[in-house]
Amino acid sequence: MSLPKRVNLVEVGPREGCQFEGIGDPTRITTASKVQLIDALAATGVGAIQMVSFVSPRQVPQMADAEAVCAAITPRAGIVYSGIYLNDAGLKRAMQAGVIEISGKLSFTASDAFSMRNQRRTHAEDVVMQGKIAALYRAANIAITHGNIMAAFGCNFEGEIPLSRVLDYIAELQSIAGGGLKSVSLADTMGWADPEMIRRAVGEVRTRWPDMRVALHLHDTRALAIANVYAALLEGVSDFDTAVGGLGGCPFAGIQGAAGNVCTEEVVFLCRQLGIETSIDLHAMVECARMAQDIVGHPLPSKLINANLDLPT
Amino acid sequence: MSLPKRVNLVEVGPREGCQFEGIGDPTRITTASKVQLIDALAATGVGAIQMVSFVSPRQVPQMADAEAVCAAITPRAGIVYSGIYLNDAGLKRAMQAGVIEISGKLSFTASDAFSMRNQRRTHAEDVVMQGKIAALYRAANIAITHGNIMAAFGCNFEGEIPLSRVLDYIAELQSIAGGGLKSVSLADTMGWADPEMIRRAVGEVRTRWPDMRVALHLHDTRALAIANVYAALLEGVSDFDTAVGGLGGCPFAGIQGAAGNVCTEEVVFLCRQLGIETSIDLHAMVECARMAQDIVGHPLPSKLINANLDLPT
């Protein structure tokens, strides 16, 4: 493989970041701040923004304003606005939120221990749930084309995840989807991946499903996220979730020192250095990262916002 | 090339970090703290520690205690203790400091603008200076085997540095050394390198001097340092300077947000993940990073010290 000519980023900072930053203080990041950040991100040239989670307001009160955020943003043509959901109730909310584009995605978690903590379901229970979600898509005439595997590389509770399990779960999702999956996202939810794991996983998925697009969702918990992006680029991967400023984080570490998603502006910078198109204005994204830093009120992990840098225009 | 089986790290945190942290407040990092950190690092299994700079105490007062540090550490067998010097006066001090192992290294800076700021010499003046330094080595029967190019990838004052100039300067150093250079270190002093620049530079040096070892000194100013290490490993590079905790920084940014050298424990972690031996105990190095953070009194860039991580033993 050679480096891709163009990379598509999904900006997940508003969802991941505001969800994480609001732990223990759900109204600390106001709805108005979320809307301000989303609207600013929409002006950077990014093609997709994951804005909110449609999850239980009791368990995740900091996302209780999901519908309010959707109603308050100023939608910009050409941008895919999305939200996540972990069950059928969440999908129904997403379908009614108006601005949210539903992508027909099914999801498994490769670690049962993490699944129990995050979704309160075993894998067997998740098979049933993904069937329910699939039925809702079909009833709404939404093609089921995307698969997602969370904790695909490792888990703080189970350790390294065998690649064979990830492949088995993709096959199960493909079966629930009736064979329609065209892309699969591998999420390194707790930052366990390394560059060679990334290359091996991408290679094995492609060996088994030669036409499958592989997307990556990477966390920088163990400091290897940008190296993992480079490794993925070497394999021709062109779809990544990234978070402005490096927003987000691991709930198992204090907010101050937690490492979130791989940082959008750092991935944009890497791509520009490698001659890969992203559609994103680097300087505008750096400004959004500064805005995000002001909103959360503490330094974000991004290197590019904290130094007086000479960046390419 | 394939990944190296073993990587040799030079721990440069005491020199780079204490030099940077002491800007504007030269006694903030006490001699005792420097000694404590160096002695702790020596117990991690690292093979080499760059401790101090033998530079003008007037211009760099935070390194005025270089000799005192050398006298106060508890030297450990098998460890190469080193210091840097930018001129013949500094080399003479290093030679008399006792514990310092002199390696017969000549150095150029690929950016004249940076050279004027850092060494107060033009390249032409540096040719004369490196000749003086070479004469001192010869008088002391020290083989001249190492070359060093600072600002080898880019400069905040000049922009990108052409690789042809780096190759020319290596050839000049080789000439001053009488053809004895066996290794050359490329220093990305201001964090301008990207993974493909690294691979191209390493490849070109090897094409021209097939037996030359290439070492790298990388800064994380623009967030790509760990990706650059991975790219270098893919080219079989096995010699890196790294700094515990990610100590060090760019004098053109505030201390708090400045990004220093590529972080030792993060490189050790990457190597372990890739099955590459480093001789360093990861947990001991993480403890040293925590010590360094306590000494400097503010959060260091290292991701591995700030999260509750499950690291390999």
Interface residues (C-beta under 8 A of the other chain):
Chain A: N156 G159 D194 P195 E196 M197 D220 T221 R222 A223 L224 I226 A227 V229 Y230 A231 C250 F252 A253 G254 Q256 G257 A258 A259 C263 E266 F269 L270 Q273 L274 P299 P301 S302 K303 L304 I305 N306 A307 N308 L309 D310 L311
Chain B: N156 G159 D194 P195 E196 M197 D220 T221 R222 A223 L224 I226 A227 V229 Y230 A231 C250 F252 A253 G254 Q256 G257 A258 A259 C263 E266 F269 L270 Q273 L274 P299 P301 S302 K303 L304 I305 N306 A307 N308 L309 D310 L311
